[in-house]
Amino acid sequence: MRKPTSHIPVPKVGEGKRGEQGYLGYLLRQAAAAYRLRVERALADIGVTPPQFSVLTMLANYPGISNADLARLAVLTPQTVSVIIANLERGGSLTRHPHAVHGRIQHIDLNEKGKSQLVRCRKRVHAIERELIEGLSPDDTAVIRRWLVSVATAHEGEGAEKLRAGKAGYQPSGRQSRATVDGQHLPRYNVMDTRKTIDRATSSAWLTRPTGVLR
């Protein structure tokens, strides 16, 4: 006879390691996946995917941006950006025109259809953003934003340290770097206050809903 195998139940979203006991890195991925799914469903009838929405947004905000910078801002690979631009252009959302000075260089801009799509997408995404912070105070929201920015910028600071450390005679400063946005330093924040705020945020309804019922 075969021995019965022990079955360990898989925790639901918000339970065990998928809840407040989980690793921060995993919880960030879980939250990002939930957010992406919500945006994906919200934009489905417009015919725009979340990555396409990111590209449309960056093209509108930074006219004449290079593909490399576009990929960095949209948090996508250059290859993925090329495919997205080709699909958007094929769908009639983008237009190309030659550079005013360098004729070989072509600028990619949103045409009227692309601008209309972006306006509709933004309204729906902004509604999701408002729902995410529902129940949080402005101070709590500010702490979460600073923490997320610090997570994103930490590895850039480490990379710069390593690059400088490779130069002869360089000694790392050992000072704690501060997160910056648009060249301005963000205020330092209390770690314990951040942890309390993150705990409140991760227990919010939008994060603890089962994935299958996310709107």
N, C-alpha and C positions, 0 to 999 in steps of 0.2 A: 504494500500500500504506500501511496505517496504521502509524505508528511504535509500537513496543511501549512501553507506559507503565511507568515505574519504579514498583515496588510497595514501599512502606516497611512492614515488618512492625509490627503493633501489639504493644507490649510487654504481657506478662502481668502480673498483680498481683505486685508485689515486684520487678519488673525495670525497669531504666532509670528514666524519670521517674515510673513507678508504684512505684518502690522508694526506696532511700535517696538517690538523686540528685534526687528530685522536690521540688517546692515544698511547704513545710509546710502551706500552706492546702489544696492539693490532697490531700495525704496525710491531713489531718484529715477532709476530705469522704469520701475513699475508705474510711477506717476507720469513719466514722459509718455509711456505707451498708452496710458489711459487718456491723457490729454490729446495725443495724436488721434486716437480713435474718435473722440468726441468731435474734433475739428474735421476729421475725414467725413463723418456722417453729416455734419452741419453744412459742408460745402458740396456734398455729392450731387445734388440736383443742379448746381451751378456748373458742374463739369470741371471743377478745379480740385486738385489734390493738395494736401498740406505742403509738400515740397514746392509745387507750382505756385502756391500762394506766397511762400517765402521769396521765391525768385521774382514774382511780380512786385512784391512789396519793395525789395531792394532795388530793382530797376527803376521804380517810381521815385524812390527816395534819393538815389545816387545816380543821376543821369551820367552816362559815359563811363560807368564803372567797368573795370576789366573783369574778364572771366575768373581770374584767380581771386581777386578781391570779392567778387560776387559769391564764389564758392565758400570763402571763409565766413562772410557775413551770414549766408544762408545755412551754414553748418552742413555743407554737402561736399562731395568730392567734385573736382573739376569735370570728370567724366560724366557724373550724374547731371551736373548743371548743363553740359552740352546737350545731353539727351532731352532735358526739360525744355531748354530753349527751342530745340528743333520741334518738339511736340507743340509748344505754344505758338510757334510761328506757323506750323502746319494748320493749327486750329484757328488761325486768323486773329490772334491776340497781340502779336508783336509785329513791328515793322523795322526794316533796316534802312539806314541812309548813310552815305559816305561822310567821312570826317571833313570838317571845313578846311583843314590844312593838309592832312595826310589822306590822300584819296584812296589809298589801299585799305585803310582802316575803316571799318563800318561800325556805326553806332546802332545799338538795339534799343528801341523805345517801345513803350506801350502805345498801341493805337486806341481808337475810341472803344472798340470792343474790349480790349484789355483793361482800360481804365474803368469801364462799366463793371466788368467782372470783379475788379479789385475793390470797388466801392461796396458791392454786395457782399463780398467775402469779409471785408473788414467789419461790417455791421454785425455779422454772425459771430465772428471771432471775438469781437469786443464784448458781446453778450456773454460768451463763455468766460472771458477774463473777469467780468464783473461777478459772475457766479462763483468763480474760484475763491475770491476774497470775501465772499459773503460771510458775515459773522466775525470777521477779523477787524480789529481797530487799525487806523492808519499807521500807528506805531508798530503794530505787529507786522503789517504788510511791509513796512520799510525795513524791518529787521530781516525778514525772509528774503527780500530783494538783495540786501547787502550780503547776506550769507551765500546766496546763489551766485552772485557776482564774484565773491571771494573764492568760491569753489572753482569757477571757470577760469579765473585769472591766476590761481596759485601755480599751476603747471607752467604757465608762461614765465612767471618769475623764476621758477627753478631752472627752466631752460636757459634763461639769460645768465643766471648765476654760473651754470656749468660752462657756458660759452666763454664767459669772462675768466672763469677759473683756469681755463686751458691756456690763457696767456701768461707769459713768464712774469713772475713777481706779483701776480694778483692774489690777494687774500680776501675771501668772502667776508662781507661786512658783518654777517650774523644778525643783522637787524631784521625785524619782522616787516615784510612788505605790506603795503596797504592797497586795497582794490581801488582801481580808478575807472571812471567812465567819462569818455570824451575829454581825457586829459586832466580831470579834476579828481582829487583824492576823496574817497568816501570816508565818513567819520568812522572811527573805531567803534566796535560794539562789544558788549559784554557777552562772553560765551554762554554763561548760564541763562541769561535772558534769551539768547538765540535758541538754546535747546528747549526752553519752555515754550517759545513761540512755535518752533517746528513741531513739537509734540501736539500742540493744539491744532496746527494745520493738518498734520497727517491723520488726525482723528476726525477730520471734517467729512461730511457725507459724500462729497464728490470723489474722495480718494478711496473710501471704504465700500463703495458700491461694487457688486460683482461686475466683471468686465462685460458680461453679456447684456446688461441692462443700461450701460452708459448711453446717454443721449448725445 
